[in-house]
Amino acid sequence: MALQVGDKAPDFTLVTKTAEGPQLVKLSDHIGQSNILLLFVPMAFTGVCTTELCDITSGLSEYEALDAKVFGISGDSPFAQEAWAKQSGINLPLLSDYEHTVAKAYDVAYEQFLPEANLIMGGVAKRSAFVIDKAGVIRYSESQDHPKDLPDFNAVKETLKSL
């Protein structure tokens, strides 16, 4: 079960790839500056993940108006994420959870990703959304068991409006 509303958001430091090169992003550096929306996605270059993050990119100004910083997180390397972002027009920070430690800390890691397809890839992040307020407390938590199911972005926005 994913972390719940009212839980303190676990801190992390992950790598993102920017035009200047790889950079570290520490969650606690953003606490207090704005609300935060963490979006865990299973894998780069897949249809649903691409659609989700492209849709978020096209509506990024709406999240900014709600005083929210949006981060996408997957277990892909920062170099794969950079190529994916360039190819797909994703314009939000993509954080590499290559070791799957953050997915495990937020309790959204699959034990076995798509077992019906006989894929043996433990640790892949479930499609999940977490809204974290300026105090570092989780105010919205949603994790999908099926990788094609999207979070309820209307509920995410309503939560952000209430903060």
N, C-alpha and C positions, 0 to 999 in steps of 0.2 A: 504494500500500500504506500503510495506517495506521501510525502510530507503533507501535513494538514494545515488548514487556516489556523493562525495563531502561533505556529511553530517559528522559531528563529531560523532564518535562512542560513544554511551552511555556507561559510565563506569558501572561496576557491580562487585559484590563479590558473588561468588557461592562456594559451597562445592564440593570437589572431594574426593574420597576414595582411599587412597594409602596403601601400606604395613605397613606404620607407623600409619595409622589411618586416620580419616577425616582431611582434610586440606582446608583452604580457598584459593581461587584463585581470585585475583583482576585483572581485565583487565588492569587497568592503571599501574600495576607493570610490565607489559610486553611491554607497549608502549615504543618505543625508543630502545628496545633490538633487536627486529626482527619484520618482518611483521607477521600478525596474520590471520589465516583462522578460522572463526567460522562456524561450521556446526550444524545447528539445525536439530534435527530429532524428529519425533512424539513420538515414544515409544520404549523402550528396548524390546528385545526378539521377535521383529517382523521381518519378512523375509526381506523386503526391507532395513530397518534400519541396520540390521545385515550385509547384503551384502555390503551396502554402506561403513560402518565403517571398515569392514574387508578389503575391497578393498583399502581404504585409508591407513590402517595399512600396507598392503603389499607394498604400494608405498610411505611410510612415508619419506624414504630417499630422494625421489625426491622433496618433499616439503621442507625438511631441506636444500637441495642444493639450493633452491630458497629463502633461508633465511626466512622461514615461520614456525611459531609455530602453530600447529593445535589443536583445541579444539572441542570436540563434546559436544552438549548441548541438554538435554531432561528434561522433567518434572518428570522423575522417581527419586526415592530416591537414594542417593549415594550408599546405600547397594545393591539395585537392579542393579544399574549400574555396581558395582563391580562384582556381580555374573554373569551378562551378559558378561562383558569383559573377565572374566576368562573362561566361557563356550565357548565363540566364538573366543577367541584369539585376541580381540581388544586391541591394545597397544598404545593408545593415551589417553590423559586426558579426562575423561568424567565428565562434570560439571552438577550438579543437580540444575535445575531451578524448584524446587518443588512447589513454589508458583506462577510460570509462570510470574514473574515480568519482567524477561529479554526478554522473547518472546513478551510480551506486549510492552516493551520499544523499541524493534526493529520492532514492528508492524507486527509480524509474528505469532500471536496467532489465532487459529481458534475460531470463536464464538461458533460453534458447530462442533465437529469432526465427520466426516462421518455421516451426517444427514440421508443419504439414508439407513443406517443401524440402524437408530433410536438410535444412541449413543449420549448421552447428556453429553459431556465432553468438556466444554469450556476451553480455555486457552492452549490446547495442541498446541505445536509448529508445524508450517508448515515446511516442508522440505525446508531448506534455506541455502544459503552460503553467507558469507560476508568476503571480503578481506579488512583488515585494515592495512594501512601503518604505518611506524614508528612514524609518527606525530599524529596518532590516527584518521586519516581521512579514511572514507570508500571509497575504490577504485573499489570495485565490490560488487554488490548487486543482489541477485536472490532469489525469493521465489516462491515455487510451490503450487498451489491451491490443486492439487491432491496428496495425500501422496505417491503414487507409482512413481511419476515423480522425477527423480534425477536432481540435478543441472548440469550445463554444466561444467564439470571439465576441459575440454580443455580451455575454456574461463577463468576459475579460474587460471590455470597455466600460460596462456598468460599474464594475469594481473600481477601475481607475477613476471614474467620475466621482465616486463616493469618497475618495481619499483627499 
